[in-house]
Each structure stands twice: as structure tokens, then as C-alpha cells.
Amino acid sequence: MPISYGKPANKDEIKVLERKFKISLPEDYKEFLRLKNGFVVKSPDFCELEYEGVDDGVIAFYALFGINMKNPNHDIFRQNEDFLSELDFIDDK
């Protein structure tokens, strides 16, 4: 499965992300951002992960967002700024 990765994020970029959204990211996710900084599945155009916590037992996705991605549709800042307000079930946004 061909995958495109982002340009590795540095510690300062990750700190900006945490401050902006008032979160503390898990260390393993910070490491992922430092090494790969997001990815996009090229072919097939999605991948699936088994997860019993959803109706069909599978989560399908095509990308994990990164910081300052070339394509704004894959950028974690843009996605949160544009769509976080739609997640009304999250109390502390």
C-alpha cells in the first residue's frame, strides 16, 4: 500500500499545536509527528483498522493529519480550526 508521509515536525511545532488547542499529546503520537508527521494512503485510497468500539467493527480512513502539511486538507491546524466546532459532544473545545 503506497503511503506519502509529511515532512517531520520538530518539537517547537508540536508545542505550538498543544498550546493552540490546549492539549497534551501522548508521547507516542509526538514521536509519530517527529518521524512521519501524518500520512496519506495513496492506493487503495483508504485503509481499515479493526476496532470493536464502532458499529461495523472497522474504522476506514485515508489520512492521519500532520502539522503544516503541503495539502491543507491533511493539516491538523486547518481541520481543527474548520471543523472542531461541529463536534458538539466535546465539552472542552
Secondary structure, 3 states (H helix, E strand, C coil): CCEEECCCCCHHHHHHHHHHHCCCCCHHHHHHHHHCCCEEECCCCCEEEECCCCCCCEEEECEECECCCCCHHHEHHHHHHHHHHHCCCCCCC
